[in-house]
Amino acid sequence: MLRNSKFSIIAVTTYLLVYCVLLQIERTQSVAVLMFVISPVPLIWMVYTILKYGKYNGRELAENEEYGYQDRR
């Protein structure tokens, strides 16, 4: 579960959304400050998980292609 890139994306996005909501509520701003201080940890975990375990299912570039777009042939 911790090595699943989709799970890490959903978990970190939920974490950041909860942070934004708590930041708007006056009584929970101290919790939001704590979440802000801790926020680099889940972001680094997400980036690491995507780079290490993520899979790319698109086509490979041809030999003379400098770059490719998925929406163009």
N, C-alpha and C positions, 0 to 999 in steps of 0.2 A: 504494500500500500504506500509506503514512503518512497518507493522507487517508481511509482506510477506518475508520469508527467501530467496527465489530465487531473489527477487528484491534487497534485501540488498547485496547479493553476487555480482550481476551484477553491481550495483552502485559503490561498493567499489573497485571492480576490474577495472572498467573504471576510477575511480578516481586515482588509483595507476598507471595505464598505462599512463594517461595524465601527471601525475607527472614525470614519467620516460622520457617521450618525452620532456617536458618542461625543464628538467634538462640538456638535451643534447644541447638545443638551448641557445647560449650565451646571447642573449638579454632578455630572460625570466627566467634567473636563480633566480632573486629576487622573482618572483612569485612562483617558485619551492621551495624556502626556506620557504615561507609562507605556502605553501601546506604541507611541511614536518613538520612544527610546529603544524599544525592543524590535521595531519594524524592520531593521536591516537583516535580522536573522532569518525570518521567513522568506524575504525577498532573495537572499543569497541561496537559501535552500531550494527555492523554485528555479532559479537560474541554473544551479548546479544539476538539479534533477532533469531539466529539459535538455541541457547540453550533453549529459552523460547517457541518459536512458531514452531520450526522445527519438522517434522514428520519422523519417521523411519518406513519403509515399509518392512523390512526384517523379517526373521523368528526369533523367540525367541530361546534361547539356551535351550537344554535339561538339566535335573537336574544334570547329571554327566559330562557335557561338561564344560571345563574350558574356552575355547575360541572357536570361530567359524569363518570360512571363507565362504564368499558368493560364491566363485568359486568352492568349493568342497562339495561333498555330505557327 
